[in-house]
Amino acid sequence: MTALAQTNPNQAIPHESVVTAQATFRAVMNATARPGSIQTLHHAPSAPEPLSLGAAALALALFDHDTPIWLDTKLSEKSVADWLRFQTGAPVTADPMEATFALVSDTAHLPALHLFNPGTPEYPDRSTTLILQVDTFAAGSRIALMGPGIRGRQLLQAAPLPGDLPAQLALNRGLFPRGVDLFLVSSDSVAAIPRSARVMTGEG
């Protein structure tokens, strides 16, 4: 993952954009180190709908010309794809197994996780990272996370999420060290569910 990429290497990157991308990258790293914790995103850029401001911020911080991206049906419209290509240089692929990153706006109807690249035993890091747009971290079903980076358990609440997400994440955890990683992102916050996390339904 890179801090920022651009399509024109001869064009200077505005200082504010660099600072924003660096801050976003730090939020992503903190979220990954502390699964289920909610990290704040600052100064999210404008972006064409239905790409959220938070998802756009992650795209600018993480995508580059070496990271093929997969877009769900709502995001695959031309304005979003063109904006992502122009801003990051990342190629768009129709095959989820080829994607380094996958952007999902219709999170309630998240495609099955097994459709994305889980990596290989030799190169588990070559898996797909999913970025799921959510409306809020203050409502919805709660899940409990346990594992590396978590003391005891961490409760995470977000909406919308598919009802079978805990079951899908349990299957994904069973592939470890292979498997996909997930980021949930609202307009101004991000939380991570890495493949290393054990997931169950949260009750309190």
QUIMO-V596500 format. One record per residue. N is the residue number from 1. SS is DSSP state (@ for helix, = for strand, . for the rest). OMEGA is omega in whole degrees, 0 to 359 (999 if undefined). Layout:
# QUIMO-V596500
n->{N:N}
ss->{SS:SS}
omega->{OMEGA:OMEGA}
This chain:
# QUIMO-V596500
n->{1:2:3:4:5:6:7:8:9:10:11:12:13:14:15:16:17:18:19:20:21:22:23:24:25:26:27:28:29:30:31:32:33:34:35:36:37:38:39:40:41:42:43:44:45:46:47:48:49:50:51:52:53:54:55:56:57:58:59:60:61:62:63:64:65:66:67:68:69:70:71:72:73:74:75:76:77:78:79:80:81:82:83:84:85:86:87:88:89:90:91:92:93:94:95:96:97:98:99:100:101:102:103:104:105:106:107:108:109:110:111:112:113:114:115:116:117:118:119:120:121:122:123:124:125:126:127:128:129:130:131:132:133:134:135:136:137:138:139:140:141:142:143:144:145:146:147:148:149:150:151:152:153:154:155:156:157:158:159:160:161:162:163:164:165:166:167:168:169:170:171:172:173:174:175:176:177:178:179:180:181:182:183:184:185:186:187:188:189:190:191:192:193:194:195:196:197:198:199:200:201:202:203:204}
ss->{.:.:.:.:.:.:.:.:.:.:.:.:.:.:@:@:@:@:@:@:@:@:@:@:@:@:@:@:@:@:@:@:@:.:.:.:.:.:=:=:.:.:.:.:.:.:.:.:.:.:.:.:@:@:@:@:@:@:@:@:@:@:.:.:.:.:.:.:=:=:=:.:.:.:.:.:.:@:@:@:@:@:@:@:@:@:@:@:.:.:.:=:.:.:.:@:@:@:.:.:=:=:=:=:.:.:@:@:@:.:.:.:@:@:@:.:.:.:.:.:.:.:.:@:@:@:.:.:=:=:=:=:=:.:.:=:.:.:.:.:.:=:=:=:=:=:.:.:.:.:.:.:.:=:=:=:=:.:=:.:.:.:.:.:@:@:@:@:@:@:@:@:@:.:.:.:.:.:.:.:=:=:=:=:=:.:.:.:=:=:=:=:=:.:.:.:.:=:=:=:=:.:.:.}
omega->{181:183:180:176:179:183:182:185:180:181:181:178:179:182:181:179:179:180:179:180:178:178:178:180:177:178:179:180:178:178:180:181:181:185:178:177:183:182:183:173:181:171:177:183:171:181:180:175:6:174:182:179:180:179:177:179:178:179:182:181:191:187:169:186:179:183:177:182:175:180:176:190:183:183:185:176:192:185:180:181:179:179:180:178:182:186:188:185:184:176:178:178:176:183:181:179:179:190:168:176:174:179:183:178:179:189:178:178:179:175:179:184:182:177:182:186:179:186:179:177:180:183:181:181:180:181:178:170:181:175:186:177:175:180:187:169:183:180:178:180:178:172:179:180:175:177:183:180:183:174:184:175:180:176:179:181:178:178:356:172:177:183:182:183:178:179:179:180:177:177:178:179:180:179:187:15:172:179:180:173:182:165:170:185:173:181:185:182:180:174:184:169:180:181:181:184:170:190:174:176:180:182:181:999}
